[in-house]
Structures are given as structure tokens and as C-alpha cells.
Amino acid sequence: MKKRILITGASSGIGEAIALEMAPEGHTFYLTGRNEQRLKAVCKKVKSMGGKVFLGVGDVSDVDSVDNQFSEAEAMMGGVDVLVANAGVGHFGNLEDMSVSQFDEQFNTNVRGVFMWMRKVLPGMKSRNTGQILVTSSNLGLKTSARTSVYSGTKHAVQAMVWCLRDELEGTMVKAATINPGSVSTPWFDGKDVNRDNMLTTTDVAKAAKLIIDQDETSNIDHILLLPGRS
């Protein structure tokens, strides 16, 4: 069945990969991000693969931006069947070296942004008694690691929100899940002195996301933990 899919952080990386993975099935997409030029390029690819697509430029941490984009998505698609809350940012280093602005940026994007989008789509999903929320979390939402204190904190917060939401959705056909990848080779690592050969690919993550989005009514996936196959 064709779905109406809204993806945040869709201008590159995992968000783009999920859109391209789902596009051949002919779904309708509303893709959001902050870079209009890159979004337009992704939209062009989605259309060429059989998807119908709209785009919205904005910031997931800004209330007015989210409100305006949600209203636009509702008007253009008639509703949202799937929310992929994917937009995220990460800064890594020892806790005492993290600036307040780096803390704020990570929590505003990774936690506040997820919260604001989930609260917008939930009423419609509940009224239709169907829907899938999928949040791009991290393996660091399930564990911790040195030099990731603030980033891990955001992902643990997201994990708690989604798990609480799953309890709230009991008895409905609305589902919520996280996808929890380890390091993924994305533009996040561009210009950084890291070995990307053994990282997951965005396609790896997109295939797992598709499994969650396409799951039958008889299942309710909680989360998928993805770790690199090569070490």
C-alpha cells in the first residue's frame, strides 16, 4: 500500500537514503531540511525512481518552522502515514571541552526536534488508528562511550521518549520505533581524519528503516540495532 512519508534531515545521508530506498514503491514524500539546493537534488532523484515528492525548508528545532511545514505537508499530502524523524547533529570530545552552544545545538536538534515533529503527527495517526513513527537514534542511545557524553545524552533522551510513547500507544495500531546504527559513512565525517572503510553505509540503514516501515499489522518492531559487519 502506498504511504505518505515525511522525512526530516532528508537533504543527505540517512534521510536521503531512506527516501531513495522507498521511492520505487511509488510512495508520496514530504522531505525537509535546511539546505534547499540539496533537497531539490534529492527530490529529483526520488521523482526519477517513481516517487511523488514535495519539499519544505526549515529547522526542526524552530516551533514556527515545524508548524508551517506540518501544515504544508498536510495540505499537500492529505496526512502523514509515516514520520521519519531523522535530522540530527553531533559534536564529540571530552565533556569539559563541549561548549554550551554545542550542547544546545545537539539537544535542540536531536531531542526537541524529534519531540516537536512527533507531537504534530500523532493526533492524525491516532484519529486514523494507523501510522508509523521512526526515529533515527544511535547505538549510543543504548550504551555509552567516551567523548560522546552530550550526543549520547540526546540519544538516550530520544530512546526514553519513544519507549514511553510505545506504552502510550498500546491498544492502537500506531507504532513507534527507533533505528540504532553504529558509525555510518555520511557527510557528517567529511573532512575529518577518520577511517570510514569499516563503517555502515546509508543503504544499510535505509534497508532496516524500510523493514520497519513495511512491517505487517501483526508485528510492532521496537528498535533495530545495526553494527558494522567489518571490524
C-alpha positions in Angstrom: 0.0 0.0 0.0 1.3 3.4 -0.9 2.1 5.7 2.0 2.6 9.4 2.8 6.0 9.7 4.2 7.6 12.7 5.9 11.4 12.6 6.4 13.3 15.3 8.3 17.0 15.8 7.6 16.4 14.4 4.1 18.9 16.5 2.1 21.7 14.0 2.5 22.9 10.9 4.4 20.5 8.5 6.0 17.4 10.7 5.3 18.2 10.8 1.6 18.9 7.0 1.5 15.6 6.1 3.1 13.7 8.3 0.6 15.6 6.6 -2.3 15.0 3.1 -0.8 11.3 3.7 -0.6 10.8 5.7 -3.8 10.4 2.8 -6.2 7.2 1.7 -4.4 5.5 4.9 -5.6 5.0 6.5 -2.2 4.4 10.2 -1.7 7.1 12.1 0.2 7.5 15.4 2.0 11.2 16.0 2.5 12.5 18.6 4.9 15.9 20.0 5.6 17.8 23.3 5.9 19.6 23.2 2.5 17.1 23.9 -0.3 19.6 23.2 -3.1 20.5 19.7 -1.8 16.8 19.0 -1.1 15.9 19.8 -4.6 18.6 17.4 -5.9 17.2 14.6 -3.7 13.6 15.3 -4.8 14.7 15.0 -8.4 16.2 11.5 -7.7 13.0 10.4 -5.8 10.8 11.5 -8.8 13.1 9.7 -11.3 12.6 6.5 -9.2 8.8 6.7 -9.1 8.0 8.7 -6.0 5.8 11.7 -5.7 7.6 14.4 -3.7 7.2 17.8 -2.0 9.9 19.7 -0.1 10.0 22.1 2.8 13.0 24.1 4.0 13.2 24.7 7.7 14.8 24.0 11.1 13.4 21.1 13.2 14.2 23.0 16.4 12.1 26.0 15.5 8.4 25.8 16.5 7.1 28.1 13.8 9.1 26.3 11.1 7.8 22.9 12.2 4.2 24.2 12.5 4.4 25.7 9.0 6.0 22.6 7.4 3.5 20.3 9.0 0.5 22.4 7.8 2.1 22.4 4.3 2.6 18.6 4.4 -1.0 18.0 5.5 -2.3 20.2 2.7 -0.1 18.7 0.0 -0.4 15.0 1.0 -3.7 14.9 2.9 -2.0 13.5 6.0 1.2 11.7 7.2 1.3 7.9 7.5 5.0 7.7 8.3 7.2 10.1 10.1 11.0 9.5 9.8 12.5 11.9 12.4 16.0 11.7 11.1 17.5 15.2 11.4 20.5 15.2 13.8 23.8 16.8 14.7 26.8 15.5 16.7 29.8 17.1 18.4 32.3 14.8 20.0 35.0 15.4 22.6 35.6 15.3 26.4 32.7 16.7 28.4 34.6 19.6 29.7 35.6 20.6 26.2 32.0 20.8 25.0 30.7 24.4 24.6 27.3 25.5 25.8 26.3 26.2 22.2 27.3 22.7 21.1 25.2 21.3 24.0 22.2 23.4 23.0 22.5 22.6 19.3 22.6 18.9 19.9 19.6 18.8 22.3 17.6 21.3 20.2 18.0 19.3 17.1 18.2 15.7 18.3 15.6 15.9 21.1 13.5 19.0 20.8 13.2 18.5 17.0 12.0 14.9 17.4 9.5 15.8 20.1 8.0 18.6 18.1 7.5 16.5 15.0 6.1 13.6 16.9 3.5 15.7 18.7 2.4 17.2 15.3 1.8 13.9 13.6 0.4 11.8 16.5 -3.2 13.3 16.6 -3.8 12.5 12.9 -2.3 9.0 13.2 -4.4 8.3 16.3 -7.6 9.5 14.7 -7.0 7.2 11.7 -5.7 4.4 14.1 -2.7 3.8 11.8 0.8 5.2 11.4 4.5 4.6 11.9 6.9 6.9 13.7 10.6 6.0 13.1 13.3 7.9 14.8 17.0 7.7 13.8 18.7 7.2 17.1 22.1 5.5 17.5 23.8 2.6 19.2 24.8 5.3 21.7 21.1 5.5 22.6 21.5 2.0 24.1 25.0 2.3 25.5 27.7 5.0 26.2 31.2 5.8 25.1 33.9 8.2 26.0 33.9 11.5 24.2 30.2 11.2 23.3 28.6 12.4 26.6 26.3 15.1 25.2 25.5 13.3 22.0 24.8 10.0 23.9 22.6 12.1 26.3 20.5 13.2 23.4 20.1 9.7 22.0 19.2 8.3 25.5 16.6 11.0 25.8 15.1 10.1 22.4 15.1 6.4 23.3 13.2 7.2 26.5 10.7 9.3 24.6 10.0 6.6 22.1 9.7 3.8 24.7 7.3 5.9 26.7 5.3 6.7 23.6 5.1 3.0 22.8 3.4 2.4 26.1 1.0 5.3 25.4 0.1 3.8 22.0 -0.8 0.4 23.5 -4.1 -0.8 22.1 -3.8 1.3 18.9 -2.4 0.5 15.5 0.0 3.4 15.7 3.6 2.3 16.1 6.9 3.9 17.1 10.4 2.6 16.7 14.0 3.6 16.6 16.8 2.6 14.4 20.1 2.5 16.2 23.1 2.4 13.9 26.7 2.4 14.8 29.0 4.7 12.8 27.6 5.4 9.3 29.6 6.8 6.4 27.8 10.0 5.8 28.7 13.7 5.1 29.0 14.0 8.9 32.5 12.7 8.6 33.6 14.7 5.5 36.9 16.5 6.2 37.5 14.5 9.4 40.5 12.3 10.0 38.6 9.0 10.4 38.7 5.7 8.7 35.3 5.2 7.0 36.1 1.8 5.4 34.5 -0.3 8.1 31.5 1.9 8.7 27.9 1.1 7.9 26.6 2.5 4.6 23.5 4.7 4.4 21.9 1.9 2.4 22.4 -0.5 5.3 20.4 1.8 7.5 17.8 2.6 4.8 17.1 -1.1 4.3 16.5 -1.5 8.0 14.2 1.5 8.0 12.2 0.0 5.1 11.7 -3.2 7.1 10.2 -1.2 9.9 8.0 1.0 7.6 6.8 -2.1 5.6 6.1 -4.3 8.6 2.8 -6.1 8.7 0.0 -5.3 11.1 0.9 -8.4 13.1 4.3 -7.0 14.2 5.4 -3.9 16.1 9.2 -3.5 15.9 10.7 -1.8 18.9 14.1 -1.0 17.6 16.8 -2.3 15.2 20.4 -2.2 16.4 22.8 -2.1 13.4 26.5 -2.6 13.8 29.2 -2.7 11.1 29.8 -6.1 9.6 33.6 -5.5 9.3 35.8 -4.5 12.3 
